[in-house]
Amino acid sequence: MPSPSDTSPLHGPVVVIGGPGTGKTAALAGRVRGLVDEGVAADAVLALVHSPAAADRFRTAVGAGEPTVTTFEGLCALVLRDEAHEAGVDPFAV
């Protein structure tokens, strides 16, 4: 049976549903690697995961360039740091 990364197009949204150990991370990591291999800048790819440990595992699984892999909370902190002055916040307090 082909995996989702083998059958779905690289561009556009995707939903991967499966139980533990069914290859969800591998399927999504394959899509990210495919995008980077196709010429999409790695820093233009964002992957949101549920925990810092999952982010580390996903970064290892992707291994292509430096895509942004973070939690939702981490993304919010990143945006606040980058836009702190515009938001009237001390960037060192974030």
Residue pairs with C-beta under 8 A, 6 or more apart in sequence:
3 23
3 26
3 27
3 30
4 14
4 16
4 27
5 26
5 27
5 28
5 30
5 31
5 34
8 14
8 31
10 31
10 34
10 35
10 38
11 35
14 28
14 31
16 24
16 27
16 28
17 24
18 24
25 57
25 58
25 61
26 61
28 47
28 58
29 58
29 61
29 62
29 63
32 45
32 47
32 62
32 64
32 67
33 62
33 63
33 64
35 45
36 42
36 45
36 64
36 65
36 67
37 64
41 65
42 64
42 65
42 66
42 67
43 65
43 66
43 67
43 68
45 65
45 67
45 68
46 67
46 68
46 70
46 75
47 55
47 58
47 62
47 67
47 68
47 69
47 70
48 70
48 71
48 72
48 75
49 55
49 58
49 69
49 70
49 71
50 71
51 71
52 71
52 74
54 71
55 69
55 70
55 71
55 74
58 69
59 67
59 69
62 69
68 75
68 78
70 78
77 94
80 87
80 89
80 91
80 94
81 91
81 94
84 90
84 91
84 94
85 91
